[in-house]
Amino acid sequence: MDNLNMDIEQVRSQASNRERPTKLKILVVDDEPDNLDLLYRTFRRDFNVLKADSGVNALQLLEEEGEVAVIISDQRMPEMKGTEFLSRTLPQFPDTVRIILTGFTDIEDLVEAINSGQVFKYITKPWDSGELKDVVQRAAATYDLLKQRTEELRRANAQMDLLTVLVEVTQAASSLEATLAPIAKACSKTFNADGCIVQLLEGETLVGTQGVYSETGMIENWLSQDVLAKAAIATGQIQSSLNIPKDPNLSSLAYYQAAGVQAHLIIPIVYRQKMLGVLSLQWQKPCILRTDELKLIHLSVELLAIALSSSYTANG
């Protein structure tokens, strides 16, 4: 526990030293080219702006690009009204915040759209640039907050699920090795990792007793040759590289390239100053881990250490 804050600070510092996160994506939709270009120029400094000249083309663009934080759509467009377009985005992208631009008094359409949750705000045309910027910034903040609260709830539920798995497999498993595969799966799900390995130690040597899990169903265990794993075992501290393609010490290593792993976090599993094993979390894309996420990982590893120690005792 003495090294916990230092370990977390090292990993957090590594994440903050990476390039800033990409700008939030917004989509602007208007059938008038001048308006579309004006909307693009208004927001391009603060957002990654996608644009479409009709509701039909906007739906196709969303299929290709995926979720955006904010949609700004004109109401009066050929083929499809703005409110109709926005209603069709709701099932697939419920968290996106929607804004309507209207030069008409389509009160019934707008009231229905607002009441059904399809529209966050409507702005009359010609719009005031300052007002529109303020509305979009508030919409983006609303999207960020919603995503944050959703993720907090997901992590809380995942932690409870992990605790349940640890208790259940420890009580029910007939052998120590039988506990490891479900634990690896639960850890992978809890931390949104693409792959997870829980591997035991004898002294400072990794042994064959392990549990592995991958979203693809296939994962190769190369921890015995991994420099991060060796450092974690030697120091007893968390080791990580959250952007391996840009890490000069790891990017050229064949096992990372072959596995397609672009972020790796490895944590010693320690119970009463004895290192029982390591937990390896692997992602197929570079990632950023916040301080609260790292603390959750550490807490989960402490629970894992207790569970493994219990299994050691139960199995002699």
N, C-alpha and C positions, 0 to 999 in steps of 0.2 A: 504493500500500500504506500510505502514511502516514496516510491518512484512513480506513482500514478500520475500526479500532476505534471511532473516533468515529461513523462511519456506522452501524455495527451497534448501538452503544449508543443512538443516537437512535431507531432503529427499535424496539429492545427496550423503551426507555422508553415509546414511544408505545403499545406493546402492553400494558405493565404498568399504564398509566394508564386503560385501559378497565375496565369493570366486571369483577368477578371471574367466572371461568368458572362456568357453571351447575353445580349440585350433580349428583353421580352419580345416575342413576336406579336404584332397586331396585323389585322387585315382590314383594308379600306375597300369599299365597294361603291362604285358610282358609274352610271352609264355615260356621264358627260366627261370627256377626256380632260378638260381644263380643271374641273373639280377634283378629279382623281389625282392629277399631278400636283394640285395644290395641297391635298391631304397628304400625299407622299412627302412633299417638301416640308410640311409642317411638323411631321413626326420622325423623320429619318434620323435625326441626331440622337433621339432618346430611345428609339425602338428599331427593331428589325421589321420593316414595313413590307407586307405583301399587298398586292393590289389586284383587283379584278373589276371588269367592266360590266358584269351582270351577276345576278344571283346564281344562275346555272354554272357560269365559269368559276364563281367563288366556291361553290360546293365541290367542284372538281379539284380546285386548288387545295381545299382543306383535306380532301382524300389523299392528296400527294404529300402535303406538308405536315398534317396532323394538327394537334390542338394549338390554338393561339390564345393569348391572354385576353385580348379585346378585339371585337369586331365593330367597325363603324360602317354603317350601311345607309345609303340613300333609300328613301321610302318609295318614291315614284320611279320605277324602272320598267322597261319593256319585259314581257314574258313573266316576270315574277316580282311582286311587291317586296319591299324590304322586310316587312313583318312576316311575310310568308317564308322568305329565305331564312330569316333568323329562327323561325319556329322549326325549320327542318334541320338546323344545326344543334338544336337542344338535346335530342336523345344521345347523340354521339359525343357531344362536348358540353356537358352540363355545367362545368366550372367556368367556361368562357363568359366574359362580361360583354353585353351587347348594347350598342348605342345606335339610335336612329336619327338620321338627318331628314328633315321634312320641310318643304316649302308650302305645304298645303295644310288644311285643317281637317285631316282625316282622324277626327277625335275618336270615333268608334274603334277603328283599327288600332290606334295607339293605346287607348285605354285597355282594350282586350289584351294586347301584347304585354303591357306593363303588369296587369293583374295576373297574367299567367306565368310571370317570371321570365318572359322572353327578352324583355328590354329593361336595362338598368336606368337609362335616361334618354330623353329625346331633345334634340337641339333644332331650333327653327333656322331655315335658310333665308337670307344669307347669314352664316354664322359669324360670331365674333371669335377671332383666332385665340385670344387669351382665354375666353370662356371655354372653348372647346379643349384647349390644352389642359386646363384645370380639371375638366370632367374626365378626360382620358387618364390623367395622372391618378385621379381618385379611383377610376375603374381598375387601373393596373394594380394599385395598392389593395383594392378589394380582392382581386384575383390572387395576389401574393398571400394575403392573410388567409383566404380560403384554402389554398394549397398547404400553407403551414399548419393550419388546424387539422386538415385532413391527414397530413403526415404524422402529426402528433398523436392523433387517435389511432392511426395504423400502427405506430410504434408501441403504444400502450397495449393494444390488443395483441400484437406480436410478442411482446414481452410476457404477457400472461400465458399465451400459447406455449412459449418456450419453457416457462416454468412448469406448466402442466406436463409437457413432454418429459422434462428432466425427472419429475417425480414419478410419472407412470413407468418410464422405461427402467428406472433404477429399481423400482419395486418388482416389476414383472420379468425382467430379463434373466435368462438362465445363466448367462456368462457376461463377463466384462465386455467382450468384443461385440456382443449382441446389442449393447446399449449405444454403440458409437454411430452406426448408420442413421438411426432416427434422430439422434442429437445433431449430426451433421446437416440433415435435411431441415430440422427446425431452426438451426442457426442461419442457414442460407436464406430461408424464408423471412426470418426476423429482420435481417440486415440487407435484404434485396440483393444478395450476392448471386452471381451466376454459378459459382462453384464453392464448395466448402470441404475442407479436410480436417478431421480431428484425429491426430496421431499421437500415440503414447511414446514415452521415453523410458529407457533404462539407463540410469546415470545421465550422460549427455548424448546418448545415441538413440536415434529414432528406430523403433522396432516395427514389426509387421502388423501389430495390432492397431487397427485404424477404422474409421468410418468416413465414407466419402459420399458426396451428393453433388449432382450437376443438373441444371435445368434441361440440358440436352440428353441426359442419361449417360454421358461418357465423360470421364475425367481421368487424367493421368497424374499419378503422384510422383512429383520430382523434388519433393521437399528435401530429400537427403543431399541433393547437390545445390540447393538454392542458397544464395548468399544471405538473403534476408532471414531464412530459417536458421542458418548457422549463427547469425548474429543474435537472434532472439534467444537461442539456446545458451549461447556463451554469456550474454549479459543479463538474461532474465527480464528484458525490457521489450515493449512493443516495437516492432520494426514495420516500416511501410514504404511503399512507393505508389503514389496515387496517380501518377502520369508516366508510366513506364516508357512509352515511345519518346518522351523527352528527357529520360533519365540516362545519362551517359554511362552509368555503371551497370544498367540492366537491359537497355534497349537492344543490345546486340546478342544477348544470351539466347541460345537456340531454344531452350525449353519454354521461355516466355513467348517467343515468336510462334512456336509450334502449337502452343495451347491457346494463342490469341488473347492472353491475359494482359490487360493494360493498366490494372490497378491491383495491388496486393497488400493486404494487411495481415500480419502474423503476430499472434499474441501467446505468450507463455501461459500455460495452465498451472497455477501454483497453489498448493494447499499446505499451510503451515510450513512455509519456507522450502517445501519439497516440490520440484518441478515434475509434474505428472505427464505432461505432454504439451502439444501446441495446437492452436486453432488457426487455420489458414482460411481467410476469406478472399475470394478472387472475383474480379469484375472484368467484363469484356470491353469496358470503356473507362477512360479516366474519370475519376469521381472526386467529389469534395465531401468530407465528413465534418460536420459541425461538432463543437465541443460536447453538446448534450448527447449526440449520437455516439461519440467515443466513450463517454461515461456509461452509456447504456451497454455498449459492447463490453466494457470492463466489468460492469456489474454482472452481466450474463456469464462472463468467463469465471467470475467468482462462484456463481451458482453451479456452473459446470464442474469446477474443481471439487466442490462439496459432493456433487452427484457421483463423480468418478471415484472419489475417496470412499464413498459409501459402497460403491460396487466392488472396489478392491477388498474392503472388509468382508462383504457378503460372500465373495468368491474365494476367500482364503488368501 
